[in-house]
């Protein structure tokens, strides 16, 4: 079983670097550059991630609020 990981992170370079390491370890990795795209991916039943890596200091919404909405 391949675990799906979603990273909600506004720093594209950081997300790419983390994604490369996770992909080498066998994880399916996707990136959302903002909370709207991240929440859309989390709520999409077919592509729902097993784990979300969340930046707490996002420009468009506080990361803690994103966590509350996911829960």
VOPAGU-2260 file (C-alpha; in pm, 1 decimal, decimal comma):
REM VOPAGU-2260
SITE   aa  ch    i         X         Y         Z
SITE  UNK   A    0       0,0       0,0       0,0
SITE  UNK   A    1     129,8     343,3     -93,8
SITE  UNK   A    2      51,3     621,3     148,2
SITE  UNK   A    3     -67,7     951,0       1,5
SITE  UNK   A    4      81,0    1262,7     157,8
SITE  UNK   A    5     -34,5    1618,6      98,7
SITE  UNK   A    6     179,3    1916,4     189,2
SITE  UNK   A    7       4,4    2252,1     223,3
SITE  UNK   A    8     296,3    2493,4     195,8
SITE  UNK   A    9     338,0    2831,4      27,6
SITE  UNK   A   10     713,9    2787,6     -22,7
SITE  UNK   A   11     728,5    2592,7    -349,6
SITE  UNK   A   12    1101,8    2523,9    -321,9
SITE  UNK   A   13    1066,2    2369,2      22,9
SITE  UNK   A   14     767,5    2161,5     -89,5
SITE  UNK   A   15     959,2    2034,0    -392,6
SITE  UNK   A   16    1258,1    1932,5    -181,0
SITE  UNK   A   17    1044,3    1751,1      78,5
SITE  UNK   A   18     840,5    1590,9    -199,2
SITE  UNK   A   19    1150,5    1450,2    -366,0
SITE  UNK   A   20    1266,8    1287,9     -42,1
SITE  UNK   A   21     922,8    1142,0      26,7
SITE  UNK   A   22     885,7    1011,3    -329,7
SITE  UNK   A   23    1224,2     838,1    -299,8
SITE  UNK   A   24    1088,5     669,4      12,9
SITE  UNK   A   25     788,8     534,5    -177,4
SITE  UNK   A   26     519,6     783,5     -77,4
SITE  UNK   A   27     273,0     939,8    -319,2
SITE  UNK   A   28     324,5    1313,5    -264,6
SITE  UNK   A   29     113,7    1609,5    -368,0
SITE  UNK   A   30     150,9    1977,2    -293,4
SITE  UNK   A   31    -101,3    2254,8    -244,6
SITE  UNK   A   32      42,1    2608,7    -248,1
SITE  UNK   A   33    -250,4    2760,1     -55,8
SITE  UNK   A   34    -528,5    2661,1     179,4
SITE  UNK   A   35    -807,5    2665,8     -78,6
SITE  UNK   A   36    -631,6    2406,5    -294,8
SITE  UNK   A   37    -524,8    2207,9      10,7
SITE  UNK   A   38    -874,9    2189,0     154,2
SITE  UNK   A   39   -1013,7    2094,3    -187,8
SITE  UNK   A   40    -769,7    1801,5    -206,5
SITE  UNK   A   41    -847,0    1689,9     148,4
SITE  UNK   A   42   -1220,4    1694,7      84,0
SITE  UNK   A   43   -1199,0    1514,1    -251,3
SITE  UNK   A   44   -1289,2    1157,7    -156,2
SITE  UNK   A   45   -1102,5     990,1    -442,9
SITE  UNK   A   46    -770,7    1162,7    -373,5
SITE  UNK   A   47    -795,3    1207,9       2,8
SITE  UNK   A   48    -447,6    1200,5     159,5
SITE  UNK   A   49    -351,8     968,5     442,7
SITE  UNK   A   50    -138,8    1242,4     599,0
SITE  UNK   A   51    -130,8    1621,1     569,8
SITE  UNK   A   52     190,4    1814,1     631,1
SITE  UNK   A   53      72,2    2162,5     714,5
SITE  UNK   A   54     254,9    2495,1     726,5
SITE  UNK   A   55     125,9    2687,9    1028,4
SITE  UNK   A   56     209,0    3031,0     883,9
SITE  UNK   A   57      24,6    3035,8     552,5
SITE  UNK   A   58     -49,1    3376,5     396,9
SITE  UNK   A   59    -418,0    3315,9     326,3
SITE  UNK   A   60    -525,6    3137,1     647,8
SITE  UNK   A   61    -373,2    3040,4     979,1
SITE  UNK   A   62    -252,6    2679,5     967,5
SITE  UNK   A   63    -434,7    2599,5    1291,6
SITE  UNK   A   64    -761,3    2706,7    1132,2
SITE  UNK   A   65    -686,9    2482,4     834,0
SITE  UNK   A   66    -633,0    2194,7    1078,5
SITE  UNK   A   67    -967,9    2269,8    1246,2
SITE  UNK   A   68   -1146,5    2265,2     910,5
SITE  UNK   A   69    -985,4    1934,8     814,2
SITE  UNK   A   70   -1090,5    1776,1    1141,1
